Amino acid sequence: MRRNILVVVVLAIVAALYAGYWYSAAELARRGLLDWSAARRSEGFTIGWDRTEVGGFPLALRVTLEKPIFGQSRIEPGYEARAPLLIGEARPWALGQWHIVAAQGATLAIQPGPERPAIDVAAASLDGTVIPGQDGDATMNAGADLTLAADRLTVSGQTSLAIAHAVASARIPGRAVASHLQTWLSASFALDGVALPVAVPPLGDTVERIPARGGRRLPRGATMAARSSSNPSLSPGASSPSMPRARSRSTRRCSRSAR
């Protein structure tokens, strides 16, 4: 009998300690989100949401944002991303790795440039992960590794494209770079099932896969007052892209490269 009572008491103490830890972690996540958004606003970004909620007790920590918006117009190209609902979820004991979902889809509006019209991108759903970067790479500031997958995309601009599936990965620095020799954004993407508006020999009207990888450095003499190191948009700095290789659904294959 005493043993049973002792077990119950120990379990109650453990449960109370874990509940206290969970609520502390939830407050940490809430405060971290507010601090991060305030820091981005001070850098000139547009960021906000209608309502936020933190839940998921006991085995998950879930942050829900209703109608979030993120964008900037200081650096070309300006952009604005929106979603009806964005959910980020992590284990309470592993807050450095978040699973993000926009099951109701999302949109990205890119402002027009000197030689191109505005571009609108819409995805039926988004799914991805955010993992903190490592400090070991001296040429790449520690920040976050972002991986995002999207289904059923439509791209509208001067022409229209339909993409069955897309995966993008980016390394976003967590602090300002010290010189133009440091990479401030490294990214790669792969597009699957790209339906072209017209058939293009020898690819046909559908390209099976288009992969690409590249990095961005600040132009020589640029200062972080002019651009934020956390800005995911592309700027007119030097780049080192690897152009995509495309494969069509026909028996012929075509690869293209350009510098």
N, C-alpha and C positions, 0 to 999 in steps of 0.2 A: 504493500500500500504506500509506504513511504517512498519507495523507488518510483512508483507511478506519479506521485505528487511532485517529486524532484524533477522528473522528466518534463512534466507539464510546466513547471516553473521555468526550467531552462529554455524550453521552446518559446514560452511567452516572452522571456527576456530577449532571446535572439530575434523574435518577430518584431518586438518594439525597437530594437537597435536597427534592424533592417528598414523598418518603416521610417525611422528618423533619417537614415542615410538616403533613402529614396526621395524624401521630401527635400532634403538638402541638395541632392543632385538635380531635382526638378527646378528648384530656385536658381541653382547655378546655371542651368540651361536657359531659363527665362532671362536672367540677368545678362548672360553672355549674348543672347540674341539682341537685347535692347542696346547693349554697349556696342556691338558690331554694327548695328544699323545706324546708331548715332555717329560712329566713326566714319561710315561711308557717306552719310549726309554732309559731314564737315568737309569731305573731299569733293563735294559737288554732285554726288550721285542722287538720283531720285529713288527712294525706297520706302515702302509702307505696306500696310495691309488693313483690312477692315476689322478683323478680330483675331485674337490668338488664344490658344488653349493648350495647356500642358496636362497630359494624363498618361495612362498606360500602366498604372500600378497593378500588380507588383513586379512583373518580370520585364517590363519595357518602359522606356521613357519616350513619350510621343508628343511632338510639338506640331500643332495644326495651325496653319495660317489660312484665313479666308480672304480671297481676292488679293493675293500679294502682287506687288509691282516692283520692278527693278529696272533702272535705266540710267542713261547719261546722255548729255548733248554737248559736252565741252570739247570732246575730241572726235574727229571724224573716223568712222561713221558713228553718228549717234544712234541709239537704239532704246527700245522699251520692251521688256518682257512681262507678260501677265499670265495668270492662271486662276481658274475659279477656286481651286483648293490645292494647297501644297502641304504634304505631311512628311515630317522628318522623324525617324524612329531610331533609337539606339538602345543598347543594353545599359542598365544603370551602372554596371561595373566596367563599361567600355565606351565612355562618352566621346572618345576620339574617332569613332567610326559610326557614321550615320547613313541610314538607308532613306532615300528621299523618293517620294512618289507623287505624281500629279495624274491621278487616274482619269480625271475629267478633261485632260489635255492642257495645252498651253499655246500661247502665241508669242511671236517675236516680230516687232516692227522695226526695220532698219531705215534710217532716214536716207533720202536721196543724196548722191554724190555729184561732183562736177560733170561726170560723164555717164551716169547711170540713174535710173529712176529709183523710187523707193522699193523696198523688198519686204514682203510680208510672208512669214513662215508660220504655219499652224501644224501642230502635232495632236493626234488623237489621244495619246497618252505618253507619259514620261516616267522613267524609272532609273535610279542611279545611286551612287554611293559617294560619300565625301570622307577622305582619309587624310589626316595630317601628314605633311611631308617630313623629310629627314634633313638634318643639318649637315650631313656628310658631304654633300655636293657643294664645293666652294663656288662654282659658277652659277648655281641656281639657288636662290634664297629659299629657305624652308618656308613652306606655306601649306597648301592643301592640294591633294590629288583628287580631281573631280572626274568621275566617269558617269556618262549620261546616255541612256538608250531611249529612242523615240520610235513610235510606230505610226504608220500611215500619215506621212508628212505631205503637205502641199506647199509649194514655193511659188509665189506670185510676184512678178515684176514686169520687166520688158517682155518676158515669156513666162510660161507656167510649167512646173515640173511636179510629178507625183513620185514619192519615194516610199517604198514599202517599209523599210527599216533603216535606222541610222544609229551609229554608236560613235560618241565623241569622248575623248579623254584629254584633260588639260591639267597642267601644273601651274597653279596660281601662286605667286610669291606672297609671303606673309608680311613683308616689309619692303621699304624702298630699296632699289638697287643703288650701288655706289657709283657706277660708271656705265658708259655705253657698251662696255665689253661684257657686261653681265646680261644673261637672258632673263627677261621679266615675264615672259609667257611662252610655254612650250605646249603644243597641242597636236593631236592626231584625230582623224575621223575615218569612218568607213560608211559608205552608202550602199545599200543593197536594194536591187529591184527598182532602178531609176527609169521611170517611163518618160521618154523624150516627147516633145510636142510633135516632132516629125521624125521620120526614119532617117538615120544617118549611116550611109554605107561606110565601113562594113559592119557597124555595130547593130544595125536594125533600129527598132523603135524602143527597145528596152536594154539597158545596161545592167548586167548582173551585179557587178561590184566595182566601186570606185574608192580606193584607199588613198590617204594622203597624210603627210606628217610635216610639221614645220615649227619654227621658233621665232620669237620676236625679241629684238634688242632696242633699247632707247637710242635715238639718233645722237650723234656726238654733240655734246653741249646742252642736251635737254635736261630740264630740272623737274623734280617731282612736283613743283608748284604748278607745272603745266599739265602733268598727267599723273595719275595714281598708279602705283605698282600693282594694285589689285584690280585694275581695270581690265576686264576680259575682252574689250573690243580691240580691233586691229588698228594700229596707227601707221602713219607714213614713215616708219623707221626701217632700218635694214632688216632683211629677213633671209631665212635660209630654208625655203620650202622644198619639199620633195613632191613633185607633181604627180597626180594620180595615174594609175594604170587601169584601164577599163577593159572589161571582158563582156562580150555580148552573149546572148543566149543562142546565137547561131554557132555553127561549128568553127567559124573563123574567130580568131582572137586578135585584138589590136591593143598595142601598148603605146602610150605616148609619154614623152618626157620633155620638159622644157626647163630652162633655167630662168 
